[in-house]
C-alpha cells in the first residue's frame, strides 16, 4: 500500500523512535499529525500538543482528532517502569496504564466511525515483546502491552469485514534515551539484545505499508513468544536466572556475617 497522501496520526511522534518513524512516513509522501506533549523541530508535520496520561488530556485530543480525516492511527506513545511492583506509586501506575493502554483504546474508539463510513482505515498499535513474554520487574509495563495485544486481536476480528486493518507490532528492547541506568545494567547482566531506533522505525513503517496483522521483532525473542504461548512453565525456568539478576539490582544481598 502506498502511503502517498495518506493522513497518519502518530502518538509519541516527537520521541526517539517516533520522530524517526515520522520522518520515514513523510519521506513516503504521508501527511503526518503528531500527538505529543512537546513539539519537535526536526521535521515538518502538524502537531497536537496534549497529555495522554489523564482522562481530561485524552478527551481533549479525541475532540481534536474527531474533526480530522484520519486514514491511519499509530498508537506509539508509551512509558516504562522497571522495578519491584510494590515500589511503583499508585500515581505512576495509573499514568502508565493510561498512556500505554487507555489512550490507544479511546483514540481508536474515536476514529473507528469515520473509518467504517469510508470502508477503509488502519489502526497500528505498537506494543512490545514484553507483552508476550511477561518479564519479572516489568509487571505493569508487560501487562499493559499484553492488554494492547489482546485489544488489537479482538478489534481485528470485530472490524475485519469493514475494510479496516489492525496491525500489532512488538519490538524488543530498543536503544533509546528512555532507558534508565538500571535497565541498561540489567541489559548488560542478561546480555539483552537491543535494537537501533532507526531500524525499528523502518520495521514499523514497513508493517504499515504491508498492512500486516502481527509483527514481532528480533530473534530469539520471537521464538520465546511462541514458546511462552505453548509452554510458559518452561520459559519460567529459562528466565529464572535473569529474574534473580534483576532482583539483585533492587535487593542487594546481605553481607555474609548477617
C-alpha positions in Angstrom: 0.0 0.0 0.0 1.3 3.4 -0.9 1.4 6.0 1.9 1.4 8.9 -0.5 -1.3 11.3 0.6 -2.3 9.1 3.5 -3.3 11.1 6.6 -1.5 9.5 9.5 -1.7 10.3 13.2 1.3 9.2 15.4 1.1 9.5 19.1 4.5 9.9 20.8 5.8 11.2 17.4 8.3 13.6 19.0 10.2 10.9 20.8 13.2 8.9 19.8 11.5 6.2 17.7 8.5 8.4 17.0 10.5 11.2 15.3 12.3 8.6 13.1 9.1 7.0 12.2 7.5 10.3 11.2 10.5 11.1 9.0 10.1 7.7 7.3 6.4 8.3 6.8 6.9 11.8 5.4 9.6 10.5 3.0 6.9 8.2 1.6 4.5 11.1 1.0 2.3 10.7 4.0 0.6 13.7 5.7 1.6 13.3 9.4 0.0 14.7 12.5 1.9 14.2 15.7 0.3 13.9 19.2 2.8 14.6 21.9 3.5 16.7 25.0 6.3 18.5 23.2 6.7 19.8 19.6 9.7 18.5 17.6 11.5 20.9 15.3 13.3 18.1 13.4 10.6 17.6 10.8 7.7 19.3 9.1 4.4 17.9 10.5 1.2 19.1 12.2 1.5 19.0 16.0 -1.3 18.5 18.5 0.3 19.1 21.9 -1.5 17.2 24.6 -1.2 14.9 27.6 -2.3 11.2 27.1 -1.7 10.4 30.8 -5.1 11.7 32.0 -8.7 11.3 31.0 -9.0 15.0 30.5 -5.9 15.1 28.3 -7.1 12.2 26.2 -10.6 13.7 25.9 -9.0 16.9 24.5 -7.0 15.0 21.9 -10.1 12.9 21.0 -12.1 16.1 20.4 -9.4 17.5 18.1 -9.0 14.2 16.1 -12.7 13.7 15.5 -12.8 16.7 13.3 -9.9 15.5 11.1 -9.8 13.0 8.3 -7.5 10.2 9.6 -6.6 7.2 7.4 -4.1 5.6 9.8 -3.7 5.9 13.6 -0.4 4.8 15.0 -0.5 4.4 18.8 3.2 4.6 19.6 3.3 6.7 22.8 4.4 4.6 25.8 6.1 4.7 29.2 8.0 2.1 31.0 8.6 1.0 34.7 11.4 -1.3 35.8 11.4 -2.4 39.4 9.6 -4.2 42.2 5.8 -4.0 41.5 5.1 -2.7 45.0 7.6 0.2 44.7 5.7 1.8 41.9 3.4 4.5 43.2 -0.3 4.5 42.5 0.1 7.7 40.5 2.9 6.2 38.4 0.8 3.0 37.9 -2.3 4.9 36.7 -0.2 7.1 34.4 1.5 4.0 32.8 -1.8 2.3 32.1 -3.4 5.5 30.8 -0.6 6.1 28.2 0.1 2.5 27.3 -3.4 1.1 27.1 -6.3 3.5 27.9 -5.2 6.2 25.4 -4.8 3.8 22.4 -8.3 2.3 23.1 -10.0 5.7 23.5 -8.3 7.2 20.4 -9.2 4.1 18.4 -12.9 4.3 19.5 -12.9 8.0 18.4 -11.6 7.3 14.9 -13.4 4.0 14.0 -16.7 5.6 13.0 -15.1 7.6 10.2 -13.0 4.7 9.0 -16.2 2.5 8.9 -18.0 5.1 7.0 -15.3 5.2 4.3 -14.8 1.5 4.3 -11.1 1.6 4.9 -8.5 2.6 7.6 -5.7 1.2 9.7 -5.1 1.0 13.5 -1.5 0.4 14.3 -0.7 -0.5 17.9 3.0 -0.6 18.9 3.4 -3.0 21.8 6.4 -4.9 23.0 7.9 -8.4 23.1 7.4 -7.8 26.9 3.7 -8.0 26.3 4.1 -11.6 25.2 7.0 -12.7 27.4 6.0 -11.1 30.6 9.2 -10.2 32.5 9.6 -10.0 36.2 10.2 -6.4 37.4 8.3 -5.2 34.4 4.9 -6.3 35.7 2.8 -3.2 34.9 4.6 -2.5 31.6 4.3 -6.1 30.4 0.7 -6.3 31.4 -0.2 -3.0 29.7 1.4 -4.2 26.5 -0.3 -7.6 26.9 -3.6 -5.7 27.1 -2.8 -3.8 24.0 -2.1 -7.0 22.1 -5.4 -8.5 23.3 -7.2 -5.4 22.3 -5.6 -5.5 18.8 -6.5 -9.1 18.2 -10.1 -8.7 19.4 -10.6 -5.5 17.4 -9.2 -7.1 14.3 -11.8 -9.8 14.5 -14.5 -7.2 15.0 -13.7 -5.0 12.0 -12.1 -7.3 9.5 -15.2 -7.3 7.3 -15.3 -3.5 7.2 -12.1 -2.8 5.3 -10.1 -1.8 8.5 -6.7 -3.3 9.2 -5.5 -3.7 12.8 -1.7 -4.0 13.0 0.1 -5.0 16.2 3.9 -4.5 16.3 6.1 -5.8 19.1 9.7 -4.6 19.2 12.2 -6.0 21.7 14.4 -3.7 23.7 15.5 -0.5 21.8 18.4 1.8 22.4 16.7 5.0 23.4 17.4 7.7 26.0 14.3 6.5 27.9 16.3 3.5 29.2 17.3 4.1 32.8 20.7 3.2 34.2 19.2 0.2 35.9 17.6 -1.0 32.7 21.0 -0.7 30.9 22.7 -2.5 33.7 20.0 -5.3 33.6 20.7 -5.5 29.8 24.4 -5.9 30.5 23.9 -8.6 33.1 21.5 -10.6 31.0 23.1 -9.9 27.6 19.8 -8.5 26.4 19.5 -7.7 22.7 18.8 -4.1 22.0 17.9 -2.8 18.5 18.8 0.6 16.9 15.8 3.0 16.8 16.2 3.7 13.1 15.8 0.1 12.2 12.8 -0.3 14.5 11.1 2.8 12.9 11.7 1.3 9.5 10.2 -2.0 10.5 7.1 -0.2 11.8 6.7 1.7 8.6 7.1 -1.5 6.6 4.4 -3.2 8.7 2.1 -0.3 8.0 2.6 -0.3 4.2 2.3 -4.1 4.0 -0.9 -3.9 6.2 0.5 -6.7 8.4 -1.5 -8.2 11.3 1.1 -9.2 13.9 4.8 -8.4 13.7 7.3 -9.5 16.3 10.8 -8.1 16.0 14.1 -9.9 16.9 15.5 -13.4 17.4 15.5 -15.4 19.7 12.7 -13.3 21.3 10.2 -14.2 18.6 10.9 -17.9 19.3 10.3 -17.3 23.0 6.9 -15.6 22.2 5.8 -18.9 20.6 7.2 -21.0 23.5 5.6 -18.8 26.1 2.2 -19.2 24.5 2.6 -23.0 24.4 4.7 -24.0 27.4 5.0 -21.0 29.7 6.4 -23.1 32.6 9.5 -23.9 30.5 10.0 -20.2 29.9 9.7 -19.7 33.6 12.7 -21.9 34.1 14.7 -20.3 31.3 14.1 -16.8 32.7 14.7 -17.7 36.4 18.4 -16.8 36.4 17.7 -13.4 34.7 14.9 -12.7 37.2 17.4 -13.1 40.1 19.8 -10.8 38.3 17.1 -8.2 38.0 16.2 -8.6 41.7 19.8 -8.1 42.7 19.6 -4.6 41.3 17.0 -3.6 43.8 17.7 -6.0 46.7 21.5 -6.3 47.2 22.5 -9.5 49.1 23.2 -9.1 52.8 26.8 -9.3 54.0 27.9 -12.8 54.8 28.1 -12.2 58.6 24.4 -11.1 58.8 
